Amino acid sequence: MGSENEIFRAVRELAAERPADRIGYADIARRAGVHWTTVRRRLGDKRELKRLLLQTQEELGISGEDGRTRLLDAGIRVFARHGYAGATMDQVAAEAGQTKGAVYWHFANKAELYLAICRRNLEQQARVVPQQAETIVGAGRPEEALAEWLSEQLRHCMAVPERPLLFFEFLVSSRDPDARESLRQAFATFYGAVAGMFAGLQERGALRADVDPRSLAVFIQTVLNGLLVSWMLAPAELKAERFASDAARLLWNGLAPIGKPVEFRGRT
């Protein structure tokens, strides 16, 4: 009877720490201090084991996409408040109203949580960027539409100024090559989607066609990141509208189709 109690205790603990498909007989056996054949004899075959684990996770309230989404949203707030280095998984759990075990069930460590936030952000950007680009290039005065868009980005940046710095803080703080490779792959996917969008605009003659769309995707992301971070250190007398207007003029002069006149009415 004692070993049975230990087995079910181990099942509950492990179910709170990791997904069901990452828990096997050997894991439960080590946690319970018994042989793996004892676990199999008590819990049944793999299908029965998985059913038990999923049921346990449901009872614990830590399964499903909603719980993961809450943790991602909480992670953004905690990272913005404390910085990457100062944030802890305990803080994320408290912010999300979940147990620490629930956090570790979805994410192995802080770096994995932050990378998941980055991937989600890039996926969201990849969905909205094409529509934003269509709006800008399709406007009667695309350079002015670009200035309006840049001004909006600056307002969002200053609303929570810590967020633009998190990415750079993570790059400096994390020395894990696997984490960096995961981030590189996430950006590669994002750049591929944006480059495809730029290639379509080039084919239609909406953007200059003598630049590789992949170079264009990396260049635009680099410029935007640099603008947002630099804006936080800009002279106080420089107004956001003026800065956005001038930046848009410089950008559009390089993006506009060759041979197409560039007309711009910047704010004064």
N, C-alpha and C positions, 0 to 999 in steps of 0.2 A: 504493500500500500504506500510505503514511503517513497519508493522509486516512481510510482505513478504520479504522486503529487509533485515530485520534482520535475517530471517530464512536462506536465501541464503548466507548471510555473515557468519552465524554460520556453515553452511554446508562446506563452503570453508575453514574456519579456522580449523574445526575438521578434514577435509580430509587431511590437511597438518600435522596433529599431530598423527594420528593413523590409522591402517588398517580399511578398510570399514566394516569388520565383527565385529569391536569393537565400532561401532557408531550406536546408536539407536535413536528413536524418543525423548526419555527423555533427552538424551545428547544435541541434537539440541535445544530442548525446553528451557533447562536451559541456554544455551549460548545465545539464542535469546530473552529470557525473556517473553516467551509465554507458553500457555498450550500445552501439547504434542498432544492433539487432533487437534489443529490448524496446527501443523506440518504435521500430517498424512493427514489431509484434503488437504493441499497444495501440498505435495510431493507424495501422493499415497501410495500403499501398500509396503511391505518390499522389494519385488523384484525391484520395481521402485526406491525405496530409494537407494538400493545397486547399481543399474545401474547409478544413478546420482552421487553417491560417487566415483565410479570407473572412471567415465568420468571426474569428477573434479580432481581426483588424476592424471589422465593421462595428463590433461591440465597443472597441476602444475609440471609435470616432476619428480614426486617422487615415482611412482609406479614401480614395476618390480624388478627382481633379480639383474639387472645390477647396479641400484642405491644402493642397499644394499651391493653389492660387493665393489663398490667404497668407501662406508663408512667404511667397514671393513678394506680395504687396507689403507685408510687415518688414521683410528684409530691406526693401527700398527705403522705408522710413527709418529703420535702425541704422543703416549704413549712412544715410544722409545726416542723421543726428550725431552719430559718434565717429564717423569715418570708418574706413575699412579696417584699419589696425585696431581701433577701439571697440568695434562691434563684437558681440559674442552671440553664440547660439542661444544662450539663456535669455538674452534680451529679445531675440527674434521670437522665441517661444512665448514669452510674456506679452509681446506686442500683438501676436496673432491670437492670443487666448488659448494656446495649445500647450501640450506637455513637451518637455525637451525630447522625450522619446519620439514624439510625432515629427519633430524637426529632423532628427537623425534617421527616421524611417524614410524620408524623402531625399535627404541630402547627407552625404557622408561627412562633410566638414564645411567650414565657412567658405572656402574657395569654391566648392561645388555649388553652394547656394548663390554666390555672387555670379558665377558663370551662367547659371540658369537664368538669373535676372538679365544678364547681358544678352543671352540668346533670345529671350522673350522680347526684349527691347528692339533688337535688330529685326526680328520677325515682324514686329508691329511696324517698324519703319519701312520695311520692304513692302508692306501692304499699302501704306499711305503715300509713300514717295511718288509712285507713278501718277496718282491723281493730282498731287501737288504740282508735279512737273508739268502735267497737261494744262493745269490752270494757269501756270506762269507763262509757258511758251504760247498758249492759245490766247493770252490777253492782248488787247490792242496795243498796250505798251508793256511788253514783258519785263523790261528792266524795272519799271515801277512796281509791277506785281512781285518781282523778286525782292525789291526793297521792303514791301509790306510783309512778305514772308519772313525775311531776316529780322525785321523789327519785332515780329511776334516771337521768334525764337529767343531773342534777347530778353523779352519780357518774361518768358518762361524761365530762362536761365537765372534772372535776378530774383524771381519768386522763391526759388530754392537754390541759392548759389553753390551749395555744397555738392550738388549732384554732378555737375560737369567735372569736378575734381576727383570724384570717386574712381573713375576709369584709370586715371594716371596714378592715383595712389595704389590701386591694385597692381598695376604693372611694376611699380617700384617695390611694393611689399611682398609680392608673391615670387618666390624663386623656384617654384615647382615647374619643371619643364612640361609635365603633362597638362597642367593648368594653362600654360601659355600656348601649348599646341591646341588645346580645346578652344581657346579664344581665337586663335588664328583660323581654325576651321570654321568657326561661327562667322567670322568676318569674311572669309572666302565665299561662303554661301550668300551672305548679304551683298558683297561686291558683285557676285555673279548675277544676282537678280537686278541690281541697279544698272549694271553694264548692259544687260539685255534691254532694259527700258531706254537707256541712252542710245543704243544702237537703233532702236525703232524710231526715235526722234531724229536721228541723223539720216536715216533712209527717207524720211518725210521732208527733209530739208529744214527742220525746225532748229537744229543745232549744227555747228560746223562739223564737217565730216572728215577732216584731216587729222583727227586725234583718235587713238584707240579708245573705244568705250570703256575698257577696263581701266586704262590710265585715268580717264575722266572720272570714273566712279571713285577711285582712290583719292584723286586730287580734290574733288568736291568735298568728300568726307573729311579730309585733312584740313582743308580751308575752314570748313564750318566748325570743327572742333577747336581749331586755333582761334577763330573769331570769338567763340563763346568764352573760352578761358581768358583770352586777352582783354575782353570787354570788362571783366571784373576788376581789372587793374588799370582801366583807361582813366585819363584825367577827368575830374568831376565836371569840368565845364563842357565836355563833349557830350552832346545829347544823343540818346539812343536813335532817334529818327535820322539825325544827321549822319551818324556812323553807319546805320543800315543803308541809307541812301548812297553814300560814297562807296561802301563795300559792294553794293549791288551794281553800281556803275562799273567798277573794276572787274567784277566777275562777268557781267554780261558782255563787256567788250571782248572777253576771251572766249565766250560761249556762242555768241551770235554767229549765224552762218556767214562765211566769207563772202564779201561783196554786198551784203545787206547793210544798209545804212543804220547806224546806231543813234537813236535819238533819245535823250534822257532829260527829264525835268526834275532835277533833284530838289529836295527841300532846302530852304535857306534858314 
